[in-house]
C-alpha cells in the first residue's frame, strides 16, 4: 500500500519503498501522487535518471504542481546542467509565484551557478509583493553575497521588510549601514 511504501521511504528502506510504489503505479498509472512519491524515493536513493522519468510522468498527469518540477531541477543542477536546472526551477516558481519554496529553490540554483544579478532581481520582485518573508530570503542571499550592503537593492519600502533588513545588518555587525534604514523608519 501507499502507506507502507511511505513508511519504508521514511525509514530509508528505499528499495522496499520503490518496489511497492512501482507495483502501485502499475495498478494505478493515472495517480500522479504515486509517480511523485516514486520520484522522491528514487531521488533519495540517488537514482537520478529514474527519478527524472517518474517526475516526468507525474508532470504529464498534473503539470501545475510546482513540486513536480523542483526535484528534476535539483538533479539537473547537481549534474552541472545549469540552464536546464534553472529553467525547471523557474517554471516551478512561475506555477506558484507566491509560494516561497519554489522561489528559494530557484534562487539557490541561480546563486550556485553564478547568476547573482538575476537572483537579486528575482528576489526583489518577489519581496515587493511578499515583504513578510524578507529575512528568509536575505538569509539565503547572505550565504552567497560577500557584501551585506549589496542586498539593499532587494529590500522593498515596506517597514516590516526594512526592520528585518536592519536586524540582519546588526547581526552582521554592519551597524553603520543600518543607520539610514533606522532613520527612514523613524522619520515622520
N, C-alpha and C positions, 0 to 999 in steps of 0.2 A: 504494500500500500504506500501511498504518498507519505503518510505519517512515519512509517518505518524507514523509508528512504531518507526523509528529512532528519530523523533521529540518527541514522547511520552517518549522514554527512556531518552533523554537529559533533559526532564522536570521532571524526577523522577516519571513519571506515569508508573511504571514498569508493573503493572497488565495489563494495556491497551496495552502496547508495547508487552508484552508476548502473549496476546490473538491474536493480529494482526499477530505476527510472527508465531505463531502456525498455524493459518489459511493459511498463505503463504507457510509454509513448507508442508502442506497437498496438496496444489496445485502444488508446485514445489519441490518435495522431493530431486531432484538432485542438487539443488542450495546450495552449501556449504556455500556461503556468508550468506544465511538466517539462517542456522544452527549456524554459528559463532555468528551472531548478537543475536540470541535467547540465546545461551550460555552466552554471555556477559550480557544480560539483567537479566538472572537468577542468574548469579554470583553477579551482583549488588544488587539483591533482597535477597541475602543470601540463595538461593535455590541450595545448593551445589550439591546434587545428580542429580537434573535435569540439572544443568549446565554441569556437567561432561558428562552426557548422550548426550546432544546437541553437545558439543565439540567432543565427540567420533564419532558422526555421521558425523560431518564436516571433521574429520580426515580421515574417510573412503573414503570420496569423494575427499579430497585433502590432502594427507598425508605429503606433502612437505612444508606446510605453518607453519613456526615456531610459529606464534601467536596462532595457534590452540592447541599448547601443553603448552603454558605458564599458562593460567588460571587454567587448571586442576592441573598443578604442584603447583601453589599457594594454591589451595584448599587442596590438599593432605598435603602440608607442614603445613598449618594452622591447619589441623586436628591432627597434630602430627605424620603423616605418612611420616616421614622424607625421608626414602630411596625412596619411590615412587615419592615424590615431586622432589627430587634430580634427579632421573632417567629421569623424564619427562622434566625437565628444561635443563638437559644435552643434551637430544635429540633435544630440540628446538635450543640450541646453535650449535649443530653439523649440523643442517639443514641450518643454516646461520652463518657460522663461522666468517664472517667479520662484522656482524651486532652487534652493541654494546647492543641493547635492550635485546635479549635473554641472552647474556653474563651477563648483570647486574642482571637480574632475577636469573640466575643460581648462580652467586656469592653470592647474597643476601641469598638464601636458604642454600647454603653451610655454610655461616657465621652464620646464625640463628641456625643451627644445630651443631655448634661447629667444623666444618671442616676447620679450619683456614689454615692449611698446604696445603690442597688440593686447597682451594680458592686462595692462593698465587701462587701456581703452575699454575693454570688456568689463572690467571691474568698476570703472567709473560709471558706465552706462547702467549697470545693474544696481549700484548703490544709489544712484539718483532716484531710482524707483523704490528701492528697499533699503533705506538707511539704517534700519534697526539691526542688521547683521554686520555692520561695519567692522567691528572688532574681529569677527571670524575671518572675514576676507583679508583684512590688514595683517592678521597673524600669519595667514598663508603667504601673502606677498612678502612679509618680512623675512621669511625663510630664504628668499631668492634675491632680495634687494639689499645692497650694501648700505645705502644711504636712506635712512628713515625719512628724510626730508623729501625725497623723490616721490613718496607716497601722497604728498599733499594734493597732487593732481587728481586723485581719485575720490577725494573727500567731498561729499555733497554739502550744500549750505545748511542742511538740517542740523539743528542744535544738538540732537541726540548723537548724530554722527560726529559732530565736532567734539563733543565730550569724550567719545570713545577714542578719537584720534589723540586728544590731549593726554588721555590716560596711557596710551601706548607710547607717546613721546616721553612721558615721565618715566615709564618703566624702562625705556631705553636710555635714560639719563640724558635726554635731549631737552632739558628744561627750557633753555633759551628759545628753542624752536616752538615750544608750546605757548610762549607768551603772546604772540599775535592772535592765536586762536582763543586764548583766555580773554584777551581784551575785546575781541569781536563778540564773545558771548555775553560779557557784562556791559557792553556799550548800550546806551538807551535807544 
